[in-house]
Amino acid sequence: MSLHLTTPQVVARVNPSAPRTIITTDPELDDLNSMLRLLLYSNEINIVGLVYSASQFHYIGDPATGVAPHRWPAAGEQLHIDDAIDAYAQVWENLVVHDPRYPSPDHLRSLVAVGNIANVGEMDADTPGSDLIKAVLLDDEPGQVFLQTWGGFNTTARALRSIENELCGTDEWPVIHAKVTAKTVITAFGQQDSTFAEYIRPVWPGIELREVSTFVWGYFARMVAREEDQEFLSTQWTRENITDVGPIGTVYRVWGDGKQMAEGFDEEDYFGITGRTANELTAMGYRVWCPLQEPGSFLSEGDSSNFALLIDNGLRSWEHPGWGGWGGRQTVSVDDPALSANKLSHDADESGATPKDYSAARWLSAFQRDFAARLRWSVTDTYGAANHAPELAIDQGLEVTAAAGETVRLSARATDPDGDDVVISWWVYAEAGTCPSPTSLVVPAETPARGADMVSTHSTIGVVVPSDAEPGQTIHVICQADDDGVPSLTTYQRVVVKVA
């Protein structure tokens, strides 16, 4: 019988600049697209595992128990992680010109493991994938480990159950349980099997779950993207910046590309078909659950919000679910303090309205432009022939203390490695802070100055702490640097002002 601990020991959490992460993923087309984007950020995301797993939508089946395959590629057909790494291997030599931290294809292949894939929610036995997760959770390296769940939870659940089976009832169990609880952060796009609800939460109640599902990176992106950002989902932009750009772009899935997820008829997989109306597809037996879009346009990257919070762009959104960043902002549930979710967050736009999914949609342009730049790196063997993001530093540091009513002076310096002009702007991310009163910013005075090899731009601003702010409350000030390269790239720094 499982031992349920509801009051685990407190273990200090450490968030290094590149926290470790393991991805579990099923062979959905959006998982392939997210995997391709992920590998272009592998220079700054500390990937320690790439694991195949099942979900309610995809499993390989088990002939011994009579379970037929469900939407799983045929035997002998290569799966999407390997497809993505093969494409990456063709461009790796170009990528390291732009950043030598890009891992080798052989290193990435060494991280691939097969987890629990036989059936939806199957966690009956240890697998190489669950063993990989188990080993990382039990090791003594500092810092949290982000377990990205692009499909079902079952391989992660199996790893946790193996730890429980091995150590529950021993003298070590309370300490190990507390250690693993504090170390583990699970991010997920929905609950694509029942193992979190039925096993992980009851036995590991303190493990943090960040529900990072979004509309803007999924099949319904056009419903929530701002009008001015719709172009980043269009056929023209997608072709010019993704699908026509080298081996990685060639593999990337788009509407009407003629491809399938698995062999044979699949009533849900009509995305590659062109020249048919929704009524015609329905008559053919398809369940048209997502509106048809223009051939060649953006299709889906539903799982990219899982790793977007780990990108080292200065927003540091991995440090706290409520801080927000390219993957959205997660608000803590009133019913479960270890659960936070994008769908509970309601960020306000410039008009004061709170559009659906705006905590993620507000970043669409910056994330797409950054992706496009990295795809250009993949086909460019000269550093100076591509654009790179500006660098940004805050003279006062990223943690500042001030009293209520005080005006805090912040100064920033941006440098651009390509010699591009850079514009610095400042804004208060009200929803990320805990001070409810509006915070005023004194208009910055910018004094651009050119250095020997790159443009250097200085900007100073005053942050007026509200007079009724209470001790311990926080104000999040975002400093943003945009260059004028092609495509224009953005870097941030988040300054957290704590009320004394």
Secondary structure, DSSP 4 states (H G I P E B T S, - for coil): -PPP-SSPPP------SS-EEEEEE-S-HHHHHHHHHHHHTTTTSEEEEEEE---SS-B--BGGGTBPPBS-PPTTPPPHHHHHHHHHHHHHHHHHHH-TTPPPHHHHHHTEEE-S-SSTT--SS--HHHHHHHHHHHS---S-EEEEESS-SHHHHHHHHHHHHHHTTSTTHHHHHHHHHHHEEEEESS-SSSHIIIIIHHHSTT-EEEE---STTSTTGGGTS-GGGGGGGSHHHHIIIIITSHHHHHHS-BTT-S--SSSS--TT--TT--S--HHHHHHTT----S----TTSB---TTHHHHHTTS-SS--GGG-TTT-BTTB--EEPSS-TTEEEGGG-----TTS---TTHHHHTTHHHHHHHHHHHHHHTT--SGGGS--PPEEEETT-SEEEE-TTPEEEEEEEEEETT---EEEEEEE-GGGSS--S--EEEEEEE--EE-SSSEEEEEEEEEE--TT--TT-EEEEEEEEEE-SSS--EEEEEEEEEE-
